[in-house]
Amino acid sequence: MLYKWMIIDIMKILTHICCAPCFTYPHKRMLEDGHDVTAFFYNPNIHPYTEYKNRRESVEKYAKLRGTKVIYDSNYDIEKYLRGALGAENRCRFCYTERLGKTAELAKQLAFDAFTTSLLISPYQDHETLADAGEKIADETGVRFYYEDFREGYRESRQISRTLGLYMQKYCGVYSARRSGITIIRVC
């Protein structure tokens, strides 16, 4: 009889989360693989502040319902973020690097094996740029970037979110992705 063995590297992973809905499926997948997952809510890009609060409260609700460990960085400095983003050649790369860099530094400080992001579930994110930013940050910090293409679970994440009654936003959060509070355009 032939047995097929799969070796899974069980890791302690710090996961940057942009919002609760985008975390639901990656969280489930990583737990299924046996990883020890801690969420990190750091999003200085989200505007207006009421949107930031809605997303944070949704993460808090999810964490309570699922017994999830979450670290919150409450430093909401939209002005600093916008100065950097507006001066960047590629705003999406800037946004990814800003949030993943902070995640990797915290992962290193707290002795995590790896870092990742819930942004990897979105069919609207630039995965090539996101993965490239993650790998460069991994090289700089010495903390492994855990890449998994979670996009196959995008619809499931929305269903989980509806079932749990989580707040589901209509845009990525970047200030320049909003126009007049009504029309939404995709920038990142």
C-alpha positions as CSV (number, residue, x, y, z in Angstrom):
1,M,0.0,0.0,0.0
2,L,1.3,3.4,-1.0
3,Y,1.0,6.2,1.6
4,K,1.2,9.9,0.6
5,W,2.8,12.0,3.3
6,M,2.5,15.7,3.5
7,I,4.8,17.6,5.8
8,I,3.3,20.8,7.2
9,D,5.6,23.2,9.0
10,I,3.5,24.2,12.0
11,M,4.2,27.9,12.8
12,K,3.3,30.7,15.1
13,I,2.0,33.3,12.7
14,L,1.2,37.0,13.2
15,T,-1.5,37.9,10.7
16,H,-2.1,41.5,9.7
17,I,-5.8,42.0,9.4
18,C,-7.5,44.7,7.4
19,C,-11.0,43.8,8.6
20,A,-12.9,40.9,10.1
21,P,-14.5,39.6,6.9
22,C,-11.1,39.2,5.1
23,F,-9.7,37.4,8.2
24,T,-12.4,34.7,8.5
25,Y,-11.3,32.3,5.8
26,P,-7.5,32.7,6.2
27,H,-7.9,32.3,9.9
28,K,-9.9,29.1,9.4
29,R,-7.4,27.7,6.9
30,M,-4.4,28.4,9.0
31,L,-6.0,26.8,12.0
32,E,-6.9,23.7,9.9
33,D,-3.2,23.4,9.1
34,G,-2.4,23.5,12.8
35,H,-0.8,27.0,12.9
36,D,-1.0,29.1,16.1
37,V,-2.5,32.3,14.7
38,T,-2.6,35.7,16.3
39,A,-4.3,38.7,14.5
40,F,-2.8,42.2,14.3
41,F,-5.1,45.1,13.6
42,Y,-3.0,47.9,12.2
43,N,-4.6,50.1,9.6
44,P,-3.6,53.8,9.5
45,N,-4.9,53.9,5.9
46,I,-8.6,53.6,6.8
47,H,-10.6,56.8,6.4
48,P,-12.8,58.3,7.7
49,Y,-12.3,57.5,11.3
50,T,-15.9,56.2,11.6
51,E,-15.0,53.6,9.0
52,Y,-11.9,52.7,11.1
53,K,-14.0,52.3,14.2
54,N,-16.6,50.1,12.4
55,R,-13.8,47.8,11.2
56,R,-12.1,47.6,14.5
57,E,-15.4,46.9,16.3
58,S,-16.1,44.1,13.8
59,V,-12.7,42.6,14.5
60,E,-13.5,42.8,18.3
61,K,-16.8,41.0,17.7
62,Y,-15.1,38.2,15.6
63,A,-12.4,37.8,18.2
64,K,-15.0,37.4,20.9
65,L,-17.1,34.9,18.9
66,R,-14.1,32.8,17.8
67,G,-11.8,33.2,20.9
68,T,-9.2,34.7,18.7
69,K,-6.0,36.4,20.0
70,V,-5.8,40.0,18.6
71,I,-3.2,42.7,19.1
72,Y,-4.5,46.2,18.3
73,D,-2.3,49.1,17.3
74,S,-4.5,52.1,18.0
75,N,-2.1,54.6,16.5
76,Y,-4.5,56.2,14.0
77,D,-2.3,58.7,12.2
78,I,-4.1,59.3,8.9
79,E,-2.1,62.5,8.2
80,K,1.3,60.7,8.4
81,Y,-0.1,57.9,6.3
82,L,-1.4,60.3,3.6
83,R,1.8,62.2,3.4
84,G,3.6,58.9,2.7
85,A,1.0,57.6,0.3
86,L,0.7,60.8,-1.7
87,G,4.5,61.0,-2.1
88,A,4.7,57.3,-3.2
89,E,5.3,56.3,-6.8
90,N,3.0,53.2,-6.2
91,R,0.4,53.8,-3.5
92,C,-0.6,50.2,-3.1
93,R,3.0,49.1,-2.6
94,F,3.4,51.9,0.0
95,C,0.3,50.7,1.8
96,Y,1.3,47.1,1.7
97,T,4.9,47.9,2.9
98,E,3.6,50.2,5.7
99,R,1.3,47.6,7.2
100,L,3.4,44.5,6.5
101,G,6.6,46.2,7.8
102,K,4.9,47.0,11.1
103,T,3.6,43.4,11.3
104,A,7.0,41.9,10.6
105,E,8.7,44.1,13.2
106,L,6.1,43.1,15.8
107,A,6.4,39.4,14.8
108,K,10.2,39.6,15.3
109,Q,9.8,41.4,18.6
110,L,7.3,38.8,19.9
111,A,9.2,35.8,18.5
112,F,6.7,34.7,15.9
113,D,7.9,32.2,13.2
114,A,6.2,34.1,10.4
115,F,3.9,37.0,9.4
116,T,1.1,37.2,6.8
117,T,-1.9,39.3,5.9
118,S,-5.6,38.9,5.4
119,L,-5.2,41.0,2.2
120,L,-4.2,37.8,0.5
121,I,-7.9,36.8,0.3
122,S,-8.9,39.8,-1.8
123,P,-9.4,39.4,-5.6
124,Y,-9.1,43.2,-5.7
125,Q,-5.5,43.3,-4.3
126,D,-2.4,43.2,-6.4
127,H,-1.0,39.8,-5.3
128,E,2.3,40.1,-7.1
129,T,3.1,43.4,-5.5
130,L,1.8,42.2,-2.1
131,A,3.9,39.0,-2.2
132,D,6.9,41.0,-3.4
133,A,6.6,43.5,-0.6
134,G,6.2,40.7,2.0
135,E,9.3,38.8,0.7
136,K,11.4,42.0,0.8
137,I,10.3,42.7,4.3
138,A,11.0,39.1,5.3
139,D,14.6,39.5,3.9
140,E,15.0,42.7,5.9
141,T,13.6,41.5,9.2
142,G,14.6,37.8,9.1
143,V,11.0,36.8,9.8
144,R,9.4,34.4,7.2
145,F,6.6,35.8,5.1
146,Y,3.8,33.2,4.9
147,Y,2.2,33.4,1.5
148,E,-1.0,31.5,0.7
149,D,-3.4,32.5,-2.0
150,F,-6.6,32.6,-0.1
151,R,-8.7,34.0,-2.9
152,E,-10.5,30.7,-3.4
153,G,-12.2,31.3,-0.1
154,Y,-13.3,34.9,-0.8
155,R,-17.0,33.9,-1.2
156,E,-16.9,31.7,1.8
157,S,-15.4,34.6,3.8
158,R,-18.4,36.7,2.9
159,Q,-20.8,33.9,3.9
160,I,-19.1,33.4,7.2
161,S,-19.3,37.2,7.8
162,R,-23.0,37.4,7.0
163,T,-23.7,34.4,9.3
164,L,-21.7,36.1,12.2
165,G,-23.3,39.5,11.5
166,L,-19.9,41.2,10.9
167,Y,-19.6,44.6,9.4
168,M,-18.7,44.4,5.7
169,Q,-17.2,47.5,4.1
170,K,-17.6,48.7,0.5
171,Y,-14.0,49.7,-0.2
172,C,-10.4,49.0,0.8
173,G,-10.1,51.9,3.2
174,V,-7.6,54.1,1.4
175,Y,-8.7,57.7,1.4
176,S,-8.2,58.1,-2.3
177,A,-10.5,55.1,-2.9
178,R,-13.5,57.2,-1.9
179,R,-15.2,60.0,-3.8
180,S,-17.8,62.3,-2.2
181,G,-18.7,59.5,0.2
182,I,-20.9,58.0,-2.5
183,T,-19.1,56.7,-5.5
184,I,-16.4,54.2,-4.8
185,I,-13.4,53.7,-7.1
186,R,-10.7,51.0,-6.8
187,V,-7.3,52.5,-6.3
188,C,-5.6,49.7,-4.3
